[in-house]
Amino acid sequence: MSIRKIEINGKPTGIVIYNNVKKTIAFYSVISILILAGMYLSRYCIEPYKYLLISPSFYNNPYLNWITGVWGSFLGIHGTIAALSITFMGMFVDQVSKTSEHGFEPLSKVLLLREYNFLGFSVQSVCSLLCGIFLLLIGSGLIGYFISSFFSLFFIIKYGVMYYRLYHLTEEPGVINGVLLDSIRTTGLKYSEINNQRQELTNEFSQVVSEGDFYSNDQSAFYWNDDSITISIFPDDTDIVISGYSPDVFNQLSIKINEFNLENNPTLFFSLSFLSPISNSSIKIIPAVESNLTEAHISEIESLLRSGLTYSSVPYVYNEFKQFEEALVENVRNSLLNGDEWSLDFGVRIFHELTSNENYLYTLQNIDLSLTSSNNKDLVKTSLLAKFFEKMISESISQNNLEKAANIMRSLIDLARYIYSKNNFVDFYNRIFRQFDHRVRYRAEESNYVFLDLYTSTVLRNLVYKNYAAFKVDSDFVTSRLQYLDLSNETEYDSLNEMQRKMLRCLFEVITLLIMRIEHVGKKGDEYKEELKDLILLLKSWVNAKFLQELYYKKELYDVLFSIPQEFSVFGAETKIREIPDGEATWRSVSNDTYKMIAFMLTQSSFNNNQFNLLFVRDAFQFREATSILTHELSSIVTYLNGDSFANLFKLITDKELSEGNNKAQIVTKLESIISSINSLVLRNVIESELEPSLVDKYSKEIKLSVENYFELILSLDAIPLEIDVRGIEAYLLVNKREVIPPIDGVSYEMNIHNHSQWLIYEWIRSVLHSINVDVANIINIEDPQELPTEKLITIEYKVEDRVNTFRHSKGLKVNDKEGHLNLNGSGLYYLDLLDNFELKKSEEVLTVDLEKIFEGNIGFVKERYKFEDDNPFLYSMLNATFNIVAMPNHICNLYFLSEETCQLINQRQEREMEQLINGSRTENPDNSNVS
């Protein structure tokens, strides 16, 4: 069975060291056992060879007795050095590691101990000492003496080498950082490799889900389904993660669900997060409507899914990365708060070594959180944060990773906006602004506009968050210094390049927000007078930006101007600009504020001399295609221009009346001309459009359902016998074509189902009434509507003078015959029971509906039936309805008759009863205290 899972190369360094320690202990244990076995075998040897295996002291050999004393002295020296070296070197490493960068001290200590294998050295020294003592105590011979002496000499030499290396650290403390950097670089690469594997595995699993017939991972469609059944297949152990899956199991699961033969198959919703806490993952069964899914089915699904996922412990690289990241965050935070620029350099280098393009934003967020956790402002020097800003982006730019550099800039600017007061933020912004100047003006296209996008969003944020001093810096740059936006001079006459488009969108949004703020401030008191004056000056500079001088005659500029945005670039911009309190309900419209901007930009005056002119919009059709603007939006701009609101705004900003030296009338005339042209285009689109099949189908179904509901008011359809191929009357009516075509010009017409279905049912009723032979009709007089045999009737209102008398007593559906076409006797209400007076028969489908477009092929037929006069027949579609229900009258027709006079008497009686009921509730006994 194939399994796709994440493979983690290598083992944690700690585990490798501990394995080596175990090997060392095993080695010395084997040596001791072999020597002990040799002593046992010494009985089979003769002198002097047995002294190789057993101590000469046992035999009191005068030539070799010195070995025991020398051996003991050797081991004493070994033990003394071992005891002192372990204690001394541990203190030495601890002291040296403290010279490493802040935040990395504990990690540096661990890395140094690992780098110099201090644990292995210590274990080896102790094990060799113990082995020598053991061999001495058991009386080992010359072989044991030589082995023990070799181990002791090896230890002493190794001790000297270790001492030299540790002493070298005191003279070259940079070695510590080198060891740290090597470890961080390795961890960063492994972490990035695992994350890449995780992303590949996630993509592959998504492919498996998308290919499955019963699988889904669309959270918006299923996650909050109330009928969902959560599958509990994950282990309870929180220290493990999902590390893989078996595609074969998921294929088997699809086959198994098919084998269930359910009426409606369920959907399995998967939300799996590989190498993440299991609590982030879930699997749910979404039963279909009227599902016959049982607990047994669910158990089989759970059993298969349990075998389809593999688990493992959290990769050791994750823990190492987390430790380094926490140390990095602490280092950067401490360096910024304490003004340590040298340490900050190290932190910047660590940041780029540790992170990759996939995870650097998360580390930036952690640095951000460490500095914003305190509500105190201005804790970091602006000059230091500016240095940090430059150092952070220089590395990315040197690697030509411009998107990463832009994201780092965005993050740090947002951080500065939060941790500084407005005055200090301006100081910081001025220090870093040169990073924008060159890249925005001369390298925008080269950088794929990432710095331009960053800068325009920063400009808008400075305005929205009312950092006016910083916004003035932006205003000076954009409106004065940023004069030429087409350095290559390759743009066509009427077109814009991408930089020009982006800057124009920024400019128009800034002007929209400035006008919004000016309107808001203009309603305030004198305390906002200075802000209003500054805002008006800023608006004037933006309206007359220098780069507009080379763009005002380009047709595409007006396409950008009239492209109405759906929302502002900065979230909550309108709330902040208008200072709307949280939780307060208010009406907002980006479109309306954009209309104000358009009107102001086009109105030329002494305040506004940007030379914008709608004469450059030469083709209304191309204009509409480029802008997607709707006629009602253009009409709204015209209405605003002609209204008092624009006149008041114009006077507030320019301190002049709107009628003084401006081109408002020309603007309105041109806009109305564009509207007229677009309306003609809309008319042509409606005429040429084909009917939308889905809308036609929906229209037919709605008409049929509505007509059936009307039938149920006058008879019971279930009581009519079914026959094959019953065809009754045909009826034709005109339907507005826009009811059954997709929206055009942003407008779709509501289906006029109610009126059309009502027209059809009355057409059928009229055909039924015309079939009645009044001469043989049996008129049954009644005195009260309660005498009627049923509520499902046709009510004929015949020659009624005052409907006030009769409207209460109608049953079913009512038809009017004021002129007396039916030749009945007496005015009043006649009730007709269709089931009692007609022989009815119907097909399975009561009504057949056919909708078709009116075109040259059928226009003659349509004009024979309808008089269009000045209307355009091609703006309609024709509905052909065939009633598959037939009513044949009986020989005698019974009509129940309630005269108008009787209706009036019934009404009067009911009113008296109501008055009596109301007055009776307030009745009081008369005064009974009089003697008489």
N, C-alpha and C positions, 0 to 999 in steps of 0.2 A: 504494500500500500504506500503510494507516494505521499510524502509529507513535506510541506513547505514551511520552513521555520527559519528563525534568525540564528545565524552562526556567530559565536563570539570567539575570536582567535585569542590565544594566549591565556595565561592564568594570572591572578592577582600576585603581585610581587611578594606579599606577605606569605602566601601559601607556598610559593617556590622556596622561600627562605626556611620555612618550617619543615618542608620536605627534605631540604639539605641537612637540617639539624638532625632529623630522624636518621638519615643515611650515615651521618657522622657517628651517632650513638651506636648504630648497628655495626659499623665498621670496627669500632673499638671493642664492642662486645664479642665479635667474631674473633678478633686477635686474641682476646683473653681466653676464649674457649679453646682455640687452637693451641695456645701455649700450655693450657691446663691438660689438654689431651697429650701433648708431647711429654709432659712430666710423667703421665701414666705409662707412656710407651718407653720411658727411659730404662725400665727394668730389663728390657730386651737388648740394651746397649752395653758395651764394655767400656772400661776406662781407656783413654780419657774422653771418649766421645759422649759418655753419659752426662758430662758437665755442660754440654751444649743445651741439655734439656732440663737439668736440675741443678740447684745451687751447690757449688763446691763446699760450702760451709757445712752441708749435711754430712760430708765425709771428712771434714777437718783438713782439707787440702791446704798445705802451707803456702803453695805457690799462688793460689787463686782466692784465698780468703779475703784479700783486700777489696774484691769486687763489691761485696755487700756494703761496706762502709762508703765506698765512693758512690755507689748507686744511691744510697740513702741521702748523701750530701747533695747529689745532683737533683734528686726529687725535692729536697728542701728548698734549694734555690728556685726550682721551677714553681713550687707552690707559693713562695714569697712573691715572686714577680707576677704570677697570675693574680694573686689577691690584690696587690697594689695596682696592677694595670687595669683590671676591670673597674675598680672604684675610681681610679684617676681618669681613665679615658671616658667613662660615663659622664663625669663632671665636666671634662674638657669639651665633649661634644655638646653638652647642654649649654655651656657658656658660649661656645662658638656660634651655635644656632641662634642665639639671641641677637647676634649682629645682623641677622637677615632682615628683610623688609617687614614693616608692621603688618600684622595679620597673617604672615606666613611662617612665624616662628615655630609653632608646633609641627607644621608640615615639613619645614626645613630640618628639624631635628630627626624626624622619622626618615626622611629621605637620605640624610647623611649616614644614619645608622645602617640603612639598607645599602647605600652606595659603597661603604667600606666594610660591609658584611660584619659588623661589630658583633652581632649575635653569634654568627658562625665562628668567629675568632674566639669568643668567650667560651662557647660550648666545646670547641676543639681543645682549648687550653685546659679546661676542667676535665674533659674526658681523657686526654692523654695523661694528665696527672693521676687520675684515679686508676687508669689502666696500669701505669707504672707502679703505683703503690700496691695494687692487687698482685702484680707479678712479683714484686719484692716480698710481699707477705707470704705468698704460697711457695716461695723458694724456687723461682724460675731460674734457669741456667743462663749460659752466656747469650743464647739467642734472645731470651727475654730482656737481658741487660742491654744488648745492642739495640733492640727495637725501642725499648723505653728511652734509652739515651738519644736515639735518633728523634723520637717524638719531642723530647725536651729541647734538644738543640733547634729543631724545626720551629718550635713555639717561640724560643728566644729570638731567633732571626725574624720571625714573622712579627713579633712584638716590636722589634726595631723598625721594621718597615712601616708598621701601623703608626708608631710614634712619629716617624718622619712625615707621613702623609697628614696626620692631624696637626702637626706643628706647621706644616705648609699652609694650612687654612688660616692660621693667625696672620701670616704675611700676605696671603692672597684671599681676602674674604670674598672676592668676586667668584671664587670657585663655588661657593654656596649657591649663589644665584644661577650659575651655570647648571648645577645639578638640578635646581628647581625648574629652570626653563626647559631642560631636556625632558623632565618628567611631565611638565605641563603640556609640552608640544606632543608628546606621545599620547597622553590622555585625550587631548583635543582631537587628534586624528582618529583614535579609536571611537570616541564618542560620535564624531561626524560619520564614521563608517557605519556604526550601528543605526544611527538615525536614518541614513540613506537606505539601509536594508529594511528598516521599519516602514519607510515610505513606500518602497517597492512592494513589500508584502501587503500593505494596506491597499495599494492600487490593484494588485492581483486579486485580493479578496473581493474588492468592489466589482471587479470584472466577473468573478464567479457569481456574485449576487445578481448582477445585471443579466447574466445569461440564464439564471434559474427561473423556472416558470412561476414559482410560488414565493420568491424572495424579494425583499425590498430593503433599502437603507435610506429611504426618503423620510426624514424625521417630520417634515411639515405635513406629510400625508397621514402618518400613522402614529407618531409618538404619543400624542395626547388622546388617542382613541379610548373611550371609556370601556369598551367591550374587550380590550386586549387582555391576554393571559400571559403573565410573566413566567418564563421558564427558568427554573432554578437548577442550573447544571454546573455552576462555578463552585470551586472548593471554598471552604470556610477560611482557609489560611490566607491572611492578608499580606503575607510576605512573598507571595508568588505573583507572577504576571503571565498573561497570554503571550506565548512566543511563537506560535505557529498554528497551522491548520492542515487538514487533509482534504484536498479537492475531491478525492474519490468518495469520501463519506458524504459530502454535500450532493454529489451526483446520485448516490444511493438514496439519499433522503428525498430527492425529487421523484425518483421512481417509486419509493414507498408511498408518498402522498398520492401519486396517481393510482396505486393499487388499492387505496382506501375506497375508491369509487364513491366519493362524497358528492352530494347534489351540487354543493357550492364549495369549492376548495378554499382553504384559508390562505392567508399571506403570512409568511414569517418575516418579522422585522428584525434586522441585525444592526446593532450599534456596538461594534467591537473596537477597542483601543489596544493595539499591540504594545507590549512593554510599558503599559501604564497601569495604575492601580485597578484591580478588578472591579471596584465600585463604579468605575467610569464606563463599564461595559454592560450591555443588557441584550437579551433576546426575548422577543414577544411573539405570540401567535395572535393574529388579528382575524377572528372568525368572520366568515361572510354572513350576509343577511340570510336568515332562515337556515343556518348551518346545522348539520347533523353530526358535528364533530363530538366525539366522546372522550372520556378520560383515558380509555385504552389507547386511542389514537395519540393523545398527548404524551402518554408514557412511552410509546414507541418512538415518537419524535425526539423526546428527551434522551432516550437511550442512545440513539444514533448520534445526536449532537455531542454527547459526552465523549464519544470516541473520535469526534472530528476535530477537537481542539487539543493542543499541547501546551504544557505549562513549564515554567522554569523559575528559578529564583531571580531576583532583580539583578541585572548585570553589574558586576563589580565596577565596571567603568562608570556607571551612573553615580555610584557613591563617591568615587574618586573625583569625578567632575564636579559634583556638588560641593565637596570639601574645598577644591581649588576655587570654585566660583564664590563661595562664602568668604574665603580669604581675600579674594580680589575685591569684592564689594567692601569689605572692612578696610582694606588698604587704601582704596580710592576715597572712601568717606573720610578716613583719618587724615589723609594727605590734603584734601580740600578744606577740612575744618581747621587744620593746624598750619596751613600754608606751606606745606613741604613739597616744593616743586620737584626736587630730585626723586623723591619717592613716587611722585605722580608719574614721572617718566617710566618707572618700572611697572606701575599699574597699567599704563597704556600698552606697554609691550606685552604684558601678560594677557591683557584683554584680546589682543589680536592673535596671540599664539593659541589661546585656549578656545576661542569661539570660531564658528564657521559662518558661512552665509545663511545657514538654516536656523541658527540659534542665537546669533548675537543680539537680536532685539530683546530676547528674554533676559539676557544678562544686563542689558541696558535698563530694562524695567526694574530689575532688582537694585541697581545702583540708584535709580530714581527714587524708589521706595525708601531706601536707607537714608536719603537726604530729606525727603518730604515727610518722614514720619513725625518730625517735630513741627509744630505750628509756628515756631519762631522764624522770623524773616531775617534776611541779610546776614546769615551766619558765615557765608563763604565770600571771600573777596572776589569782586568782579574780575579783577585782573587775573586771578588764579583760574577761575572757571573759564575765562577766555583762552588762557594758555592750554588748559585741558581740552577745550573745544578744538583748538588748532592741532594739538598733538593727535587727538583721536581721528581726525579726518585725514591728516597728512599720510598716515600709513595706508589707508584705503585708496587714496588718490594715487599714491606711488605704485600700488598694485593695479591701478586702472579700474578699480571697483567703484564706479561713481555712484551707483545706486546705494551701495552700503554707506558711502560717505554722506549722501544726502539724507538717508534715514537717521544716521548718527546726529547730523546737524539738527534735524527736526526734533529729535528726542531731547537733545541738550537745550535747545531754545525753549521748548515747552517746560523743561525743568527750571530754567532760569526764570521763566514767566511766573512760576509758582513760588520759588524760594526767595525772590527779590521783591522789594517794594517797587513801585513804578519808577521812582527816580533811579534806583540802582539798576533796574532792568534796562533803562535807556543807556546807562553807562556801559553795561555789558554789550548791548546791541550795537553801540557805536564802535566798540572794540572789535567785534567780529564782522562788522558790515563789509569790510574789504574782501572777505571771503565770497561775498555775493557779487560785488561790483564787477570784477573781471569775468567771473564765470557766467553771469547773466548777460552781460553786454557782448562778450566776444566768443564764448564757448557754449552757448545754449544749444545749438544744433549738434555740436560735437559730442555733448554729454547726453544726447537724446532727451534734452529738455528736463532732466530730473532736477537740476538746480533751479531752473526757471519755475517749474511747478512748485518746488519747495518755497521759493521766494514769494510767488503770488499768494500762496496759502498763508505765509507769514504776514504779508501785508494785510490781508483780510482779518487775520486774528488780532493784529495790533489795533485795528479799527474797532472790531467787535468788542474786544476786552478793554477798550477805551484807554489804551496806552498811547495817548495822543502825541507825546514827545517822540516816541519811536516811529509813530505813523508819519510825523512831519519829516523825519529822515527819509522814509520811504517815498513820501510825496515829492520831496525835492529830487530824489534819484529818478523816479518814474516820469515825472512831468517835465523835468528840465534837462537832466543829464542823459537820460535814455532816449535820445532823439532819433537815432537811425536803427531800424529793426531789420533792414534788409541789406546786410553788409556784402553779400555775394552779388546782389543786383541781378538775380536770376528769375525773379517773380514776374509773371505776366501782368499786363497792364491792369486788368480788372480783378486780379486774384490776390490773395494774401498768402504769405508763407506761414508756417506753423507758429513761429514765434509771434508774429503779428496777431494771429488769431487768439493765442493764449493771453497776450497782453491786453487785447481789446476786451476779452471776456472779464479779465480782472478789473479793468478800468470801469466797465459798465456796472459790474457788481458793486465796486467801491462807491460809485456815484449813487446807485440805488440805496445803499446803506447810509450814505451821508444825507441824502434827502430824507430818508426815514428818521434819522436822528434829529435833523433840523426841524422837521415837523413836530417831533416829540418835545424837543427843547423849547420850540417857539410857543408852546402852550403853557410853559412853566413861568415862574416869576422872575424877578430881577437877578436872583442869585445865579441864574444860568445865562446871564447876558454875555459874559466874557466867553463862555463856551460856544454860544451861538455865533458870536463874531468870528471866533477861530474856525468854526465849522464852515462858515460861509466862505472864508478865505481859502480853506482847503478845497472846498467844492469848486471854486473858481479855477484853482490851479489844475484840478483833475479834468474839468470840462474843457480846458484849453491846453491840454498836454501837447508838448511840442511834436511828439511823433505822429500826432493826428494830421499835421500839415502835409505829410507825404502819403496819407491814406484816405482823406475825405472824399476823393473823387473815385475811389475803387468801389465797384458794385458789391463786392463780397463784404465790405465793411457793413453795409446795410443789412446783409443777410445775418451777420453776427448780432447786430443791434436788435433785430426783430426776432431773434431766437429766444423764446420765452423759457427760462429755466424752470424746472420742477421744484427745486429747493435751493437754498443758499449753501455755499461751500462749507461754511462753518456751522456746525450743529448748534441749534438754538440761537442763531444770530438775531432773529427778530425779537426773541424774548429778552435778550441782553440789551439790544439797542433801545427798545421801548421800555425797558425796566419793568417787565411784567412780573409780578410776584409769582413764586412757585405755587402751583395748585389753582391759580386763578384761570377760569375759563375765558377764552378770548377768541375772536375770529381773526384768522390770519390768511393772507393770500400773497404768495410770492408774485403772482401774475400782476395784481393791482399795483404793487410797488414798482414792478418793472415797467408798467405803463407810464408811471410818473417819470421814471428815468428817461424813457424814450421821448416823451413829450418835451422834457426839459432840454435834452441833447439836441433836438431838432429846432427848437425855438431860438433863432438868432437874435442877439441884442448886444448892448454894450458890455454886458456881463459875460455873454457867451458868443465868441467869435471863432468857433471851430470850423465854420464853413460847411457844416453838414447840410445836404440838400437832397430831397427825395427825387429831384430830377435825374439823379444818377441811377435810380431804379427804373430801368428802361423796359423791362419785360416782366409784367406782373406774374405770368405763369412760372417763369424760372424763379422768381422771387418766392413764390409760394412753395415750390418744390424744395428750395434751399432752406427755407425757414420753418416749414411745416406750420406756419401761423394760420389760424382759423379766422374766418370772417367776423365772428362775434368778438374775437380779441382785437382786431383792427377797429371794429365799431366801438369797443370799450375805450380805445385810445382817443378816437374822435370825440366821444361823449365827454371824456375827461378834459380834453383840450377846450371844449366849448363850455365847460361847467365852471362854477365859482371856485371849486377846490383848487384848480390849477391857477386861476387868477390870484387867489390868496397866497398860494405858495410862491408864485412868481414875484409878488410884491414883497413877501417876507424876505426873499433872498436878494432881490435886486433893488428893493426900495423904490420901485417904479410900477406904474400901472401896466397891465398886460398889453394895452392897446398902443403903447408908445413905441414906435420904431421896431416892430418885430414882424415875423413872417407867419404868424399863426394861421391866417386865412389861407395862404398858399399850401401849408402843411395839410390842413383839413381837406382842401380841394383834391390834393394829390392822393391822400389816403382814401377818400371816397371813390376816386377813380380806380384805385387798386382794388377796393372792395367790389366795385361793379365788375371789373374784369374777372376777379376770382369767382364771383357769383355766376358769371356766364360759364366759367370752367366747371363749376359745381353742377350747373344745369346740364351741361354736356355729359358730365360723368354719370349723372343720374340716368339720363336717356340711354346712354351706351352700356350701362351696367347690366350684367345678367343677374337673374334672381339667385339668391344664395340658397342652395338646396336644403341646408340645415334649417334655415329660417322658414322656408316654404313648408317643410315637413312639420315644424313646430306650429306654424300658423294653421295648417290643415287639422292637426290633432286638437288644437285649442278650439277651433270653430266647431268641430264635431262634438267635443265634450260639452261645449256651451249649449249647442242646439239640443243635445240629449237632455241636459238639465232643464231646458225650457219645456221640452216634451213632457218631462216628469211632472210639470206643474198642471198639465191639462189631461194627462192620462197615464196609466201605468204601462210602461213599455214591456214589462215582463208578462203582462196579460195578453199580449198580441201574439198570435201564432207565427212561427218562423216559416218562410218559404224561400225557395231558390229563385234568384233573378227577378226580384220585385223592383220595378222601376216606376217611380212616380213623376212628379213635376220637376222640371229643370228651372233653375234661377241663375241669373247673371248679375253680378255687381262689380263695381270698380273699387279697387283697393289702392291706396297710395303706395306707389312703388317703393318708397323709402322705408316702408314697414317690413319689406322682405329683401332688402339688400344690405350689405355691410355699411357701417357708418361712413359718411362722406362729409368732409369738412368738420369732423368731430361731432357730427350730429347723427343720431339714429332716432327714428320715429317709433313710438310705442305702438304695439299692435292693437288695432281698434276692434278687438274681438267682440266686446260687448255689443256695440252698435250693429256690427255686421251680422252676428248670430241672431240678434233680435229682429233685424230686417228679414232674415231668412225664415224664421219661424212664423212671422206674421204673413209672409208671402204664402206659406203653406196653409195657414189658417184661412186666409182669404179664398184660396182655391177650394177649401172644404165648405166654407159658407156659401160660395156661389153654386155649389152642387145641391144645396137644400131646396126642395120644392115647398115654398111657403104656403101654397094652397092646401097642402095636406098636413101642414104642421099642427101639432096638438099643443095649444098654449095652456099651461097649468099655472094658475094664479096661486101665489104663496103670500103669506103675511109676515114672514120672518125668514131670514137667510138660514136659520137653523133647521128649517124644514127641508133643505137641500139634501139629496142622498149622499153626496160626496163633496170633498173640497177641490178635487181635480176637475175643473170645468173651464170652459171658455165663457167669459162674461162679455155680452154685447151691450154696450151703453148706447141706447137708441133714443135719439131726439131729446136728449136731456138738456133742459134749459140751464140748470144750475148744478154743477158737479159737486158743490158743497153737500148737496143732499145725498149723493150716491157713492162718493168715492170710498166710503168706509165699507161698503158691502160688496165690493168686487171680489171674485174668487178666481184662482188660477191666473190666466192671462186675459187682459181686457182689450177689446177692440171697440172703436168708436164708429158710430153711424149717425152722425148729427143730421145729415141730409135725408135719411130714410131710404137708402138704396135697397134695403131688404124687404120693404113694404110690410112691416109688422104693425100690430095694433097697439097704440098707446105708448107714451114715453116712459122710460124706466130701464130696468136691467133685465136682460134675457140670459138665462144660463143654459149652456149646451153641454150635455154629457156625451162625449164622443164614443165611449165604449158601449153606451146604451142605445145609441142611434145610428151607428155606422158599423159596417163590416170591415174590420181592419186586418191588414196583413203587412208583414215587413221582412226584410232580409236581415242577415246577421249584423251588417253595418247599416245604420239608419241613414247616414248621409255620406255621399261620395263627393270629395272636394278636389278640384283641379285648378291650380294657379298657373298662369302663364304670362309672359312678358308681352306687351303690346308692341308690335313692330310692323314693318311694311306689309308682311304677309297676312296679317289679320286686321289691319286698320280699317278696311272696308266693312267687315263684319261688325266691328266695334262701333263705328260711326252710324251704322243703321239702327243701333239700339240706343245710343246716347247722343245728346246734343251738347257739345263741348263749348260752343260759342268761343270765348277768348281763351279757354283753358287749353293746355298742351296735352293731348291724349297720351303721349309717350311718357308722361310723368306718372302714369297709372299702370297697374297690372290688372288683368281680368280674372275674376274668380267665377268658376262654373261649378255650381252645386247641384247635385242630383239627389232628390229625396227617395230613399229606398223603402218608403212606407206609403201605403195606399189606403184611402178611406172611401168606401162605397156606402152611400146613404141607404138606410132602411126605407120601407114604403111609407111609414109614418114617422115623423120626427117630433120628439117631445121637447118643448122649450118651457123652462120654468120662468115665470114672469113675476118680477117685483116692481110695482109701479113707483114712479117718482114720488107721488103723494104719500105712498106707504113708507118709502125710505125717509121722507121728511118726518112723518109721525113717529117712526122708530127712533130717529135721532132726538126728537123732542122728549120722548119718554125717557131715553137713556140720560139726557141732560138733567131732567127733573130728579131721576133716581140718584145721580151723582151729587146734585145739590143737597138732596135730603140726607145722603150719606155724610156729606161734609158738615151740614148744619146740625145733624143729630149728635155729632161728637161734641158739640159745644152747648147742647141744650141744658138750661138750668130750671129748677122748680120755681114757680112764682112765689112772691111774698105772701105768706099765709098767716100774718099776724093781725090782720084786720078782724074786728069783732063780727062784722057783717058777713 
